[in-house]
């Protein structure tokens, strides 16, 4: 169902792809937008237990698109170093495909918000994080993206550099 990567030497392992997802703080969500135009929007997220959680307003383009078609993709760029003398870039990125859903159940929504808030405010006391959640709970929407397929890739130069480090 999902295409295999052509450049097998550049494929990240699942563990490496998860590390990219855990390091990242922003990615691009792609949905099937209005009139079948792709709609890709950058957003903050948290990766947790093979799912991605993000928040948004209770109305908008991405919610309309998800309501029409739950199938989405999400991309995180971990590295993008332009190397002018080599006419290339040293890159590392991960793309996931999955199904997105709006969390309607209050307990699920609250847990997802707790995971997100903890990710972005790890040094705040739990009571402070919970206060922030309470303040915004009624006006925020939480989306859960269940990952069906994850694929990571990096520049061949980074692959070679890793080999040199392990030898």
N, C-alpha and C positions, 0 to 999 in steps of 0.2 A: 504494500500500500504506500509506504514512504520510500522515496528514492535513496539508494545507497550513494555515498560520496564517491566521485570518480577518483580523486587523488588520495588513495588509501594511506599513503605515507604521512599525510598531513592530518589525519583524523585524530581527534582527542579521544582519550578513553572516557568512559562514563564518569569515572572518578574525577578526571581533569575537567570535564564539562560541568559537573556539579560544583567544583571549586570556583569556576568562572561565575556560575550563577550566584554562589554565596558571596563572592567578592564584589559583584556588581551592585550598583544602587539605582541604576536607571536602564531602561530598555525600550524597545519600540514594539508596541502591540499593533498587529495588522489584522484587520477585519474586512469583511465584505461590506463596503459602504453603500451609500445611496446610488441608485441606478447602476449597481454592480461595479462601481469604481472601487478599487482598493482604497482603504483608509488606514493609514499608519500613523500612530500617535505615540510620542515619547512619554514615558511615565515612570514614576518611582514604584518599586515593587519589593517583595520579599519572597525568597524561595524557601519552601518548608515542606518536607515529606512528599517530594515529587509533585508539588503544587506550587503555583505562583499566586500570590495575593496582591491586589492593588485596590486603591480606593478612588472614588470619583464622586461627582455630584450625582444627584438622583435622577437627572435627565441629561440627555446629550447624545451626540452622534454615535459614540462608541456603544452606549447602552442600547440605542435603537438597532444598531448593527448586530449586536450580540443577541438581541431578542429575535431578529430575523434568521440568524445563522450562528449557532454556537461554536462552529469550527473557526479557530484563530491560529495565528502564529505569533511568536514573540522572539525577539532577537536582542542579545546582549553583546556589546563589543567590549572586550577585556583589554585589548592592546591595539593601537593603530599608530605605529611609528613610521612616518614617511622617511624614506632613505633616498634622497635625490640622486646621489652618485650611482645608485644601482637601479634607478628608475622603477622603484617598487616601494612597498610598505611591508613592515613586519607586523602582522596582524594576528589576532586570536579572537575568535567569536564563537558563540553558541546560538543555535536557533532551535526552538521547540515548536511542536505542533500539538494542539490539544483542543479541549472543549471548555468554554468559559460559561460560567453561570453566576447569576446575581444571588448573593446569599440573603435569603428571605428570613430564615430562622434566626431569631435574635441571639441565641446562644452561639450559633456558628459565626454569625457576623461579629459578635463580641470577641470570640476567640481569635478570629482572623485579624481584627483590629489590634488586639493585644500583641500578636506576633509581629505585626507591622510596626507598631509603636516601639516595641522593645528593640527591634532591629535599628531604628533610626535614633533612639534615645536610650542607649544601653546604660548610660551613667546616671540616669534619673531614677529616683526611688520609685518603686512600684506604685505607691499611693499617688505620686504625681502623674505617672503615666495613666493610671485609672481615672484620675480627675479629667485629664485631657480627653479621654475616650468618652466619658459621660457628657462632657460639654458638647461634643460634636456628633454623638451617636445618632441622634434623630435626623440629622441633615446629611449624613454621609452614606454612600452606597459602597459595599464591598463586593468585589468580584473574585471568584476562585477559578483559576485556570488549572484543570487537571491535565497533566502532561501525558500524551500518548507516545510521543517520539521526541528524542533529544539528540542533536548532532552538533559536535564541535569540530572546529578546524583551525589550524594555525599555519603561518607561513613556513615554507620549507626551511628557511634560514633558522627559524626557532627550533624546528625539529632537529636540525644538524647541531645546533648549540647545545641542546639537551643531551644528545649522544656524546658530545665531547665532555660534558660535565660528569657523565656516568662512567666514562672510560678512564 
